[in-house]
Amino acid sequence: AKQWYQRRVRESNKTQLKKTPGGKLVYHYATKKTQVSKCGDCKLALRGIPACRPVKLASLSKRVKTVNRAYGGSKCGRCVRSRIIRAFLIEEQKIVAKVLKAQASKK
């Protein structure tokens, strides 16, 4: 049983009057346009994730909404790669600083 409710006439509720074969005028409610999911860092569209309304996304399974990678479904592959490289280089920099400090204390 479908629950009916009063729809307000707003910008978000696009309607169209249609005439049925029986001659009645009825409202057809247009669905809102979907937005594609975007990367949190670079704001580019995420590939592999369907563009659909939030209610539809909730009903989809997890494997459809993500990609099999760290940050899959929220960050693009390029941004994840740059994050990993950045973290690695920072760790390397810390090691180099420690070695230089040890060499300076020996002298």
DOFI-657151 format. One record per residue: x, y, z of N, C-alpha, C, O in turn. Coordinates in Angstrom, 1 decimal, padded with zeros to 4 digits. Example, Ala and Ser with C-alpha at 12.3 -4.5 7.8 and 13.67 -1.06 7.14 Angstrom:
DOFI-657151
013.2:-005.7:007.8:012.3:-004.5:007.8:013.2:-003.3:007.8:014.2:-003.3:008.5
012.8:-002.2:007.1:013.7:-001.1:007.1:012.9:000.0:007.9:013.4:001.1:008.0
end
This chain:
DOFI-657151
000.8:-001.2:000.0:000.0:000.0:000.0:000.9:001.2:000.0:001.7:001.4:000.9
000.7:002.1:-001.0:001.5:003.3:-001.1:000.9:004.4:-000.2:-000.3:004.6:-000.2
001.8:005.0:000.5:001.3:006.1:001.4:001.3:007.4:000.6:002.3:007.8:000.0
000.2:008.1:000.7:000.1:009.4:000.0:000.3:010.5:000.9:000.0:010.5:002.1
000.9:011.6:000.4:001.1:012.8:001.2:001.0:014.0:000.3:001.1:013.9:-001.0
000.7:015.1:000.9:000.5:016.3:000.1:001.9:016.8:-000.4:002.8:017.1:000.4
002.0:017.0:-001.7:003.2:017.5:-002.2:003.1:019.1:-002.3:002.2:019.6:-002.9
004.1:019.8:-001.8:004.1:021.2:-001.9:004.6:021.6:-003.3:005.5:020.9:-003.9
004.2:022.7:-003.8:004.7:023.2:-005.1:005.9:024.0:-004.9:005.9:025.1:-004.4
007.1:023.4:-005.2:008.3:024.1:-004.9:009.2:023.8:-006.1:008.9:023.0:-007.0
010.4:024.5:-006.1:011.4:024.3:-007.2:011.8:022.8:-007.2:012.1:022.3:-008.3
011.9:022.2:-006.1:012.4:020.8:-006.0:011.4:019.8:-006.4:011.7:018.6:-006.7
010.1:020.2:-006.6:009.0:019.3:-007.0:008.5:019.6:-008.3:007.5:020.3:-008.5
009.2:019.2:-009.4:008.8:019.5:-010.7:007.6:018.6:-011.1:007.6:017.4:-010.9
006.6:019.3:-011.6:005.4:018.5:-012.0:005.1:018.9:-013.5:005.5:019.9:-014.1
004.3:018.0:-014.1:003.9:018.1:-015.5:002.4:017.6:-015.6:002.1:016.5:-015.1
001.6:018.4:-016.1:000.2:018.0:-016.3:000.1:017.1:-017.5:000.6:017.4:-018.6
-000.5:015.9:-017.4:-000.6:014.9:-018.5:-002.1:014.5:-018.6:-002.8:014.5:-017.6
-002.5:014.3:-019.8:-003.9:013.8:-020.0:-003.9:012.3:-020.2:-003.2:011.8:-021.0
-004.7:011.6:-019.4:-004.7:010.2:-019.5:-005.6:009.8:-020.6:-006.4:010.6:-021.1
-005.6:008.5:-021.1:-006.5:008.1:-022.2:-007.9:008.2:-021.8:-008.8:008.4:-022.7
-008.2:008.2:-020.5:-009.6:008.4:-020.0:-010.1:009.8:-020.0:-011.2:010.1:-019.8
-009.1:010.8:-020.3:-009.5:012.2:-020.4:-009.3:012.9:-019.1:-009.5:014.1:-019.1
-008.8:012.3:-018.1:-008.5:013.0:-016.8:-007.1:013.7:-016.9:-006.2:013.2:-017.6
-007.0:014.8:-016.2:-005.7:015.5:-016.1:-005.1:015.0:-014.8:-005.6:015.1:-013.7
-003.8:014.6:-014.9:-003.1:014.1:-013.7:-001.7:014.7:-013.7:-001.2:015.1:-014.7
-001.2:014.8:-012.5:000.2:015.3:-012.4:001.2:014.2:-012.5:001.0:013.1:-011.9
002.3:014.4:-013.2:003.4:013.5:-013.3:004.5:014.2:-012.6:004.9:015.3:-012.9
005.1:013.5:-011.5:006.2:014.1:-010.8:007.5:013.7:-011.3:007.8:012.5:-011.5
008.3:014.7:-011.7:009.6:014.4:-012.3:010.6:014.1:-011.2:010.6:014.7:-010.1
011.5:013.1:-011.4:012.5:012.7:-010.5:013.6:013.7:-010.6:013.9:014.2:-011.7
014.3:014.0:-009.5:015.4:014.9:-009.5:016.6:014.4:-010.3:016.8:013.1:-010.3
017.4:015.2:-010.8:018.6:014.8:-011.5:019.6:014.2:-010.5:019.7:014.7:-009.4
020.3:013.2:-010.9:021.3:012.6:-010.1:022.7:013.3:-010.2:023.0:013.8:-011.3
023.4:013.3:-009.1:024.8:013.8:-009.2:025.8:012.7:-009.0:025.6:011.8:-008.2
026.9:012.7:-009.8:027.9:011.7:-009.7:028.7:011.9:-008.4:028.9:013.1:-008.0
029.1:010.9:-007.8:030.0:011.0:-006.6:031.3:011.6:-007.0:031.9:011.2:-008.1
031.9:012.4:-006.1:033.1:013.1:-006.5:034.2:012.8:-005.4:033.9:012.5:-004.3
035.4:012.9:-005.9:036.6:012.7:-005.0:036.6:013.8:-004.0:036.4:015.0:-004.3
036.9:013.5:-002.7:037.0:014.5:-001.6:038.1:015.4:-001.8:038.0:016.6:-001.2
039.2:015.1:-002.5:040.3:016.0:-002.6:040.3:016.8:-003.8:040.3:018.0:-003.8
040.2:016.2:-005.0:040.3:016.9:-006.3:039.0:017.2:-006.9:038.9:017.9:-007.9
037.9:016.7:-006.3:036.5:017.0:-006.8:036.2:016.4:-008.2:035.3:016.9:-008.9
037.0:015.5:-008.7:036.7:014.8:-010.0:035.7:013.7:-009.7:035.6:013.1:-008.6
035.0:013.3:-010.8:034.0:012.3:-010.7:034.7:010.9:-010.4:035.7:010.6:-011.0
034.1:010.2:-009.5:034.6:008.9:-009.2:034.1:007.8:-010.2:032.9:007.7:-010.4
035.0:007.1:-010.7:034.6:006.1:-011.7:034.3:004.8:-010.9:034.8:004.5:-009.9
033.3:004.1:-011.5:032.9:002.8:-010.9:031.8:002.9:-009.8:031.3:001.9:-009.3
031.4:004.1:-009.6:030.3:004.3:-008.6:029.1:004.9:-009.3:029.2:006.0:-010.0
027.9:004.3:-009.2:026.8:004.8:-010.0:026.3:006.1:-009.5:026.3:006.4:-008.3
025.8:006.9:-010.4:025.2:008.2:-010.1:023.7:008.0:-009.9:022.9:007.8:-010.8
023.3:008.0:-008.6:021.8:007.9:-008.3:021.5:008.6:-007.1:022.4:009.1:-006.3
020.2:008.8:-006.8:019.7:009.5:-005.7:020.1:008.8:-004.4:020.3:007.6:-004.4
020.2:009.6:-003.3:020.6:009.0:-002.0:019.8:007.8:-001.5:020.3:006.9:-000.9
018.5:007.9:-001.7:017.6:006.8:-001.3:017.9:005.5:-002.1:017.9:004.4:-001.5
018.2:005.7:-003.4:018.6:004.5:-004.2:019.9:004.0:-003.8:020.1:002.8:-003.7
020.9:004.9:-003.4:022.2:004.5:-003.0:022.1:003.6:-001.7:022.8:002.7:-001.5
021.2:004.0:-000.8:021.0:003.2:000.4:020.6:001.8:000.2:020.9:000.9:001.0
019.8:001.6:-000.9:019.3:000.2:-001.1:020.3:-000.6:-001.9:020.2:-001.8:-002.0
021.4:000.0:-002.5:022.4:-000.7:-003.2:023.3:-001.4:-002.3:023.5:-001.0:-001.1
023.9:-002.5:-002.7:024.9:-003.3:-001.9:026.2:-002.5:-001.8:026.5:-001.7:-002.6
027.0:-002.9:-000.8:028.3:-002.2:-000.6:029.2:-002.3:-001.7:029.9:-001.4:-002.1
029.2:-003.5:-002.4:030.2:-003.7:-003.5:029.9:-002.8:-004.7:030.8:-002.6:-005.5
028.7:-002.4:-004.8:028.3:-001.5:-005.9:028.7:000.0:-005.6:029.1:000.7:-006.5
028.7:000.3:-004.3:029.0:001.7:-003.9:030.5:002.0:-003.7:030.8:003.2:-003.5
031.3:001.0:-003.7:032.7:001.3:-003.5:033.6:000.6:-004.6:033.1:-000.1:-005.4
034.9:000.9:-004.5:035.8:000.2:-005.3:036.8:-000.5:-004.4:037.0:000.0:-003.3
037.4:-001.5:-004.8:038.2:-002.4:-003.9:039.6:-001.8:-003.7:040.6:-002.2:-004.3
039.7:-000.7:-002.9:041.0:000.0:-002.7:040.8:000.8:-001.4:039.7:001.0:-000.9
041.9:001.2:-000.8:041.9:002.1:000.4:041.2:003.4:-000.1:041.5:003.9:-001.2
040.3:003.9:000.7:039.5:005.1:000.4:038.6:004.9:-000.8:038.2:005.9:-001.5
038.3:003.7:-001.2:037.5:003.4:-002.4:036.1:003.9:-002.2:035.4:003.6:-001.2
035.6:004.7:-003.1:034.3:005.3:-003.0:034.3:006.7:-002.5:033.3:007.3:-002.5
035.5:007.1:-001.9:035.5:008.5:-001.4:036.6:009.3:-002.0:036.5:010.5:-002.2
037.7:008.7:-002.4:038.9:009.3:-003.0:039.2:008.6:-004.3:039.0:007.4:-004.4
039.7:009.4:-005.3:040.1:008.7:-006.6:041.5:008.1:-006.4:042.2:008.4:-005.5
041.8:007.2:-007.4:043.0:006.5:-007.3:044.3:007.4:-007.3:045.3:007.1:-006.6
044.2:008.4:-008.1:045.4:009.4:-008.2:045.6:010.0:-006.8:046.8:010.2:-006.4
044.6:010.5:-006.2:044.7:011.1:-004.9:045.2:010.1:-003.8:046.0:010.5:-002.9
044.8:008.9:-003.9:045.2:007.9:-002.9:046.7:007.6:-003.1:047.5:007.5:-002.2
047.1:007.5:-004.4:048.5:007.3:-004.7:049.4:008.4:-004.2:050.4:008.2:-003.6
048.9:009.6:-004.4:049.7:010.8:-003.9:049.8:010.8:-002.4:050.8:011.2:-001.8
048.7:010.4:-001.7:048.7:010.3:-000.2:049.7:009.3:000.3:050.5:009.6:001.2
049.8:008.2:-000.4:050.7:007.1:000.0:052.1:007.6:-000.2:053.0:007.4:000.7
052.4:008.2:-001.3:053.8:008.7:-001.6:054.2:009.8:-000.6:055.3:009.8:-000.2
053.2:010.7:-000.4:053.5:011.7:000.6:053.9:011.2:002.0:054.8:011.6:002.6
053.1:010.2:002.4:053.3:009.6:003.8:054.7:008.9:003.8:055.4:009.0:004.8
055.0:008.2:002.7:056.3:007.5:002.6:057.5:008.5:002.6:058.4:008.3:003.3
057.4:009.6:001.9:058.4:010.6:001.8:058.6:011.3:003.1:059.8:011.6:003.5
057.5:011.5:003.8:057.6:012.1:005.2:058.4:011.2:006.1:059.2:011.7:006.9
058.1:009.9:006.1:058.8:009.0:006.9:060.2:008.9:006.6:061.1:008.8:007.5
060.5:008.9:005.3:061.9:008.9:004.8:062.7:010.1:005.3:063.8:010.0:005.8
062.0:011.2:005.3:062.6:012.5:005.7:062.9:012.4:007.2:064.0:012.9:007.6
062.1:011.8:008.0:062.3:011.7:009.4:063.5:010.8:009.7:064.3:011.1:010.6
063.7:009.7:008.9:064.8:008.8:009.1:066.1:009.5:008.8:067.1:009.4:009.5
066.1:010.3:007.6:067.3:011.0:007.2:067.7:012.1:008.3:068.9:012.2:008.6
066.7:012.7:008.9:067.0:013.7:009.9:067.6:013.1:011.1:068.5:013.6:011.7
067.1:011.9:011.5:067.6:011.1:012.6:069.1:010.7:012.4:069.9:010.8:013.3
069.4:010.2:011.2:070.7:009.8:010.8:071.7:011.0:010.8:072.8:010.9:011.4
071.3:012.1:010.3:072.1:013.3:010.3:072.4:013.8:011.7:073.5:014.3:012.0
071.4:013.7:012.5:071.6:014.1:013.9:072.5:013.2:014.6:073.3:013.7:015.4
072.5:011.9:014.4:073.4:011.0:015.0:074.8:011.2:014.5:075.7:011.1:015.3
075.0:011.5:013.2:076.3:011.8:012.7:076.9:013.1:013.3:078.1:013.1:013.5
076.0:014.1:013.5:076.5:015.3:014.0:076.9:015.2:015.5:077.9:015.8:016.0
076.2:014.3:016.2:076.6:014.1:017.6:077.9:013.2:017.8:078.5:013.3:018.8
078.2:012.4:016.7:079.5:011.6:016.8:080.7:012.5:016.7:081.7:012.3:017.3
080.5:013.6:015.8:081.7:014.5:015.6:082.0:015.4:016.7:083.0:016.2:016.6
end
